[in-house]
Amino acid sequence: MLRFDKNFVMKRNLLLILCLAFCAIQNSFAQNGLTADTLKYSSGGKNGFCIDAKNNKWIATFRGLLKFDGSKWTIYDSTNSSIKDRRITAIDADSNAIWLGTFSAGVVKYDGDTTWKNYTTKDSLPDNRITCIKAKKGKVCVGTLHGISVFNGTAWKKYLLKMG
């Protein structure tokens, strides 16, 4: 007959409890759409957070854009959206759209449903590397290393920094 000392039995029971707790937590995360893939995206550094007019929560990361609608997570990057650079450096929302600044591909406007629009230096941004973004009352202001641009709802106007 096998005999186990009390230490072994306690360690085994503790390990069993930890495994059950981990499975319960993992199941809870999965029910809310939070998977290992979602966590991988969120681990790339959080560069901003906003809440849109529909109360969706948005997180900008260097690995893409995360959306939480209250019940599930959705990941957006260059494979399933018009985001040309998944390294999101800034984010804000107004009543009509989510505005993203990217590391090298300018500004992305997303209506939160199906329409993505990209803006770059060709649209009068001073630079495609966006450092900050603010959207309010139909206007959007973005900062870059070379100046700022303001979007009035139809066109961008840039203001360059003068060195020297």
C-alpha positions in Angstrom: 0.0 0.0 0.0 1.2 3.5 -0.9 1.6 6.0 1.8 1.8 9.7 1.3 3.0 12.2 3.8 0.9 15.1 4.8 3.1 17.6 2.9 2.6 15.8 -0.3 -1.2 15.6 0.1 -1.4 19.3 1.0 0.8 20.3 -2.1 -1.3 18.1 -4.4 -4.6 19.6 -3.1 -3.2 23.1 -3.4 -2.2 22.4 -6.9 -5.6 21.0 -7.7 -7.3 24.1 -6.3 -5.0 26.4 -8.3 -5.7 24.5 -11.5 -9.5 24.7 -10.9 -9.3 28.4 -10.1 -7.2 29.0 -13.2 -9.8 27.1 -15.4 -12.7 29.1 -13.8 -10.9 32.5 -14.5 -10.0 31.4 -18.0 -13.6 30.4 -18.6 -14.8 33.7 -17.3 -12.4 35.6 -19.6 -13.5 33.5 -22.6 -17.2 34.3 -21.9 -16.3 38.0 -22.2 -14.3 37.5 -25.3 -11.0 38.0 -23.5 -8.6 35.5 -24.9 -4.9 34.9 -24.9 -4.8 36.6 -28.3 -6.6 39.7 -26.9 -4.1 39.8 -24.0 -1.2 39.5 -26.4 -2.4 42.6 -28.2 -2.9 44.6 -25.0 0.6 43.7 -23.8 2.2 45.8 -26.6 2.0 48.9 -24.5 -1.2 51.0 -24.1 -0.9 54.3 -25.9 -4.4 55.6 -25.2 -7.9 54.9 -24.2 -11.2 56.4 -25.1 -15.0 55.8 -24.9 -17.1 56.5 -27.9 -20.7 57.8 -28.2 -22.0 54.2 -28.0 -20.1 53.5 -24.8 -17.6 51.2 -26.5 -14.2 51.1 -24.9 -11.2 51.5 -27.2 -7.5 50.9 -26.4 -4.7 51.9 -28.7 -1.6 49.7 -28.6 1.5 49.2 -30.7 0.0 45.9 -31.8 -3.3 47.3 -33.0 -6.6 48.6 -31.7 -8.8 46.9 -29.1 -12.5 47.4 -28.8 -14.7 46.2 -25.9 -18.5 46.6 -26.5 -19.5 45.5 -23.0 -19.7 41.8 -23.8 -16.8 41.0 -26.3 -13.4 42.1 -27.4 -12.6 42.9 -31.0 -9.1 43.4 -32.4 -8.3 45.6 -35.3 -5.0 45.7 -37.1 -3.7 45.8 -40.7 -5.1 42.4 -41.4 -8.8 43.2 -40.9 -9.1 47.0 -41.3 -7.6 49.9 -43.2 -5.1 50.6 -40.5 -1.8 50.7 -42.5 0.4 50.8 -39.4 -0.8 48.7 -36.4 1.4 50.8 -34.1 -1.3 53.1 -32.8 0.3 56.1 -31.0 -2.8 58.2 -30.1 -6.6 57.8 -29.9 -9.7 60.0 -29.3 -13.4 59.8 -30.1 -16.0 62.4 -31.0 -19.7 61.9 -31.6 -19.1 60.6 -35.1 -15.8 58.6 -35.2 -12.8 57.1 -33.6 -9.6 59.0 -34.5 -6.3 57.1 -34.5 -2.8 58.4 -34.8 -0.2 56.0 -36.1 3.6 55.6 -35.8 4.2 56.0 -39.5 1.0 56.1 -41.5 -0.7 59.3 -40.4 -4.3 59.5 -39.1 -7.1 56.9 -39.4 -10.8 57.8 -39.0 -13.1 55.0 -38.2 -16.9 55.4 -38.0 -17.1 52.5 -35.5 -19.0 50.3 -38.0 -17.6 49.8 -41.5 -15.9 52.9 -42.9 -12.1 53.6 -42.5 -10.4 56.7 -43.9 -6.7 57.3 -43.9 -5.1 60.8 -43.9 -1.4 61.3 -44.6 1.1 64.1 -45.6 -0.7 64.0 -48.9 -3.8 65.4 -47.1 -1.8 68.2 -45.4 -0.5 66.5 -42.3 3.0 67.9 -41.4 4.3 64.3 -40.8 2.9 60.8 -40.8 4.2 60.1 -37.3 1.4 61.2 -35.0 2.3 62.0 -31.4 -1.1 63.2 -30.1 -4.7 63.6 -31.2 -7.8 65.4 -29.9 -11.3 65.3 -31.4 -14.1 67.6 -30.3 -17.2 69.1 -31.8 -16.4 68.1 -35.3 -12.8 69.3 -35.3 -9.7 67.2 -34.9 -6.2 68.4 -33.9 -3.2 66.2 -34.4 0.4 66.8 -33.2 3.5 65.6 -35.0 7.2 66.2 -34.6 7.0 68.8 -37.4 3.9 70.7 -36.4 0.2 70.3 -36.0 -2.8 69.9 -38.3 -6.5 70.8 -37.7 -9.3 69.0 -39.5 -12.5 71.1 -39.8 -14.7 68.2 -41.0 -13.7 68.5 -44.7 -10.0 69.4 -45.0 -6.8 69.6 -43.0 -4.8 72.8 -42.3 -1.3 72.4 -41.2 0.9 74.6 -39.0 4.6 73.8 -39.3 7.1 74.4 -36.6 9.8 76.8 -37.6 13.3 75.8 -36.4 16.0 78.4 -35.8 
